[in-house]
Amino acid sequence: MTDVVKQVVIHELIEDELTLEDKELLKAAKEATYRSYAPYSHFSVGAALRLDNGQIITGSNQENCAYPSGLCAERTAVFNANANYPNNAVVSLCIAARDTRGNFTELPITPCGSCRQVLVETEHRYQKPIRIILYGTKGLYIIDSAQDMLPVSFNASYLE
């Protein structure tokens, strides 16, 4: 037997350490939480991504009483970008969330498995990593690539 070790580097920082571009993306993600439709979980998530042309696209979670029919903030943003700017790669994505009391979460939240898969597929589509910024009031995480969050992922090469 051979052990395969995959490591991920997570950069931990505070909001003041963000670049101006990242602060702009964070502001858009936080604002997107207020456009969330979360009448069941009362957990509002916002995502903002920057394309390689500088355009910022946002998304928010959209729930439905038939839970599988809803969609996460990350995927609404990515699908919106892919539908409207199909020739522009996603460069970075910022995610923020407000808890059931309406406060921004203290700890950064991470994308669900489905969103991670979509982000990895998007990286493969454009052959460029997506820098992920995860917001929490007590600190932020920056991950250099969506692939780092799903190190053993399914991709199109399995379909060949």
C-alpha positions in Angstrom: 0.0 0.0 0.0 1.1 3.5 -0.8 -0.1 6.6 1.0 -0.9 9.7 -1.1 -0.8 12.9 0.9 -2.4 16.0 -0.5 -1.9 19.3 1.3 -3.7 22.5 1.1 -2.4 25.9 2.1 -5.1 28.1 3.7 -4.0 31.7 4.2 -5.6 33.2 7.3 -5.9 36.9 7.6 -8.0 39.8 8.8 -10.1 42.1 6.7 -7.6 45.0 6.9 -5.0 42.8 5.2 -7.2 42.4 2.0 -6.2 44.3 -1.1 -8.6 47.0 -2.4 -9.9 44.6 -5.1 -10.6 41.9 -2.5 -12.3 44.4 -0.2 -14.5 45.4 -3.2 -15.4 41.7 -3.8 -16.1 41.2 -0.1 -18.4 44.2 0.0 -20.3 42.8 -3.0 -20.6 39.3 -1.3 -21.9 40.8 1.9 -24.4 42.9 0.0 -25.5 39.8 -1.9 -26.6 38.1 1.4 -29.4 40.7 1.6 -30.8 39.4 -1.7 -30.9 35.8 -0.4 -34.2 34.0 -0.3 -33.9 31.8 2.8 -37.3 31.6 4.4 -36.6 28.0 5.7 -33.1 28.0 6.9 -32.8 31.7 7.6 -29.1 31.3 6.7 -28.3 33.9 4.0 -25.3 33.4 1.8 -23.8 35.8 -0.7 -21.1 35.2 -3.3 -19.3 37.6 -5.5 -16.8 36.7 -8.2 -14.5 38.7 -10.4 -14.0 37.8 -14.0 -10.7 38.2 -15.9 -12.3 41.3 -17.5 -12.8 42.9 -14.1 -16.6 42.4 -14.0 -18.0 41.5 -10.7 -21.0 39.0 -10.6 -22.9 38.2 -7.5 -25.2 35.4 -6.4 -27.2 34.5 -3.3 -28.8 31.3 -2.0 -32.3 30.7 -3.2 -34.3 28.2 -1.2 -37.5 26.3 -2.1 -39.8 24.4 0.1 -38.7 21.3 -1.9 -35.1 21.7 -0.7 -33.4 20.0 -3.6 -34.9 22.7 -5.9 -33.0 25.5 -4.3 -29.5 26.7 -5.3 -26.5 27.9 -3.4 -25.0 31.4 -3.7 -21.8 30.2 -5.3 -23.5 28.3 -8.1 -26.0 31.2 -8.8 -22.9 33.5 -9.3 -20.9 31.0 -11.4 -23.8 30.0 -13.6 -24.8 33.7 -14.1 -21.2 34.5 -15.1 -20.9 31.5 -17.4 -24.2 32.3 -19.1 -23.5 36.0 -19.6 -19.7 36.1 -20.0 -18.9 32.6 -21.5 -15.5 33.7 -22.7 -14.3 35.2 -19.4 -12.6 33.1 -16.7 -13.5 33.5 -13.0 -10.4 34.8 -11.2 -11.6 35.0 -7.7 -14.7 34.2 -5.6 -15.7 35.6 -2.2 -18.3 34.1 0.1 -20.0 35.6 3.1 -23.0 34.5 5.2 -25.4 35.7 7.8 -26.6 33.4 10.5 -30.2 32.8 11.7 -30.0 36.0 13.8 -29.0 38.0 10.8 -25.4 38.5 11.9 -22.4 37.8 9.7 -20.9 34.5 10.7 -17.8 34.7 13.0 -16.0 31.9 11.2 -15.6 31.7 7.4 -18.1 29.3 5.8 -17.0 27.0 3.0 -18.8 25.9 -0.2 -20.8 22.7 -0.1 -19.7 19.7 -2.1 -21.8 20.5 -5.1 -20.5 24.0 -5.3 -16.9 22.7 -4.9 -17.5 20.4 -7.9 -18.9 23.3 -10.0 -15.9 25.5 -9.0 -13.4 22.8 -10.0 -15.2 22.2 -13.3 -15.1 26.0 -13.9 -11.3 26.0 -13.2 -10.9 23.1 -15.7 -13.1 24.9 -18.3 -10.9 28.0 -18.3 -7.6 26.3 -17.3 -7.1 28.9 -14.6 -7.3 28.6 -10.8 -10.1 30.4 -8.9 -8.8 32.2 -5.8 -11.4 31.6 -3.0 -12.0 34.2 -0.2 -14.0 33.0 2.7 -15.3 35.7 5.1 -15.9 35.6 8.8 -16.0 38.5 11.2 -13.2 37.0 13.3 -11.0 36.4 10.2 -10.8 35.3 6.6 -9.4 32.4 4.7 -7.9 32.6 1.2 -7.4 29.4 -0.7 -5.4 29.6 -3.9 -7.6 27.3 -6.0 -11.0 25.6 -5.8 -9.1 22.3 -6.6 -7.5 22.7 -3.1 -10.9 22.3 -1.5 -11.7 19.1 -3.5 -8.3 17.4 -3.9 -9.7 14.1 -5.2 -12.4 15.3 -7.6 -14.3 13.9 -10.6 -13.5 15.6 -13.9 -14.2 15.3 -17.6 -11.1 13.0 -18.1 -13.1 10.2 -16.5 -15.7 10.4 -19.2 -13.2 9.7 -22.0 
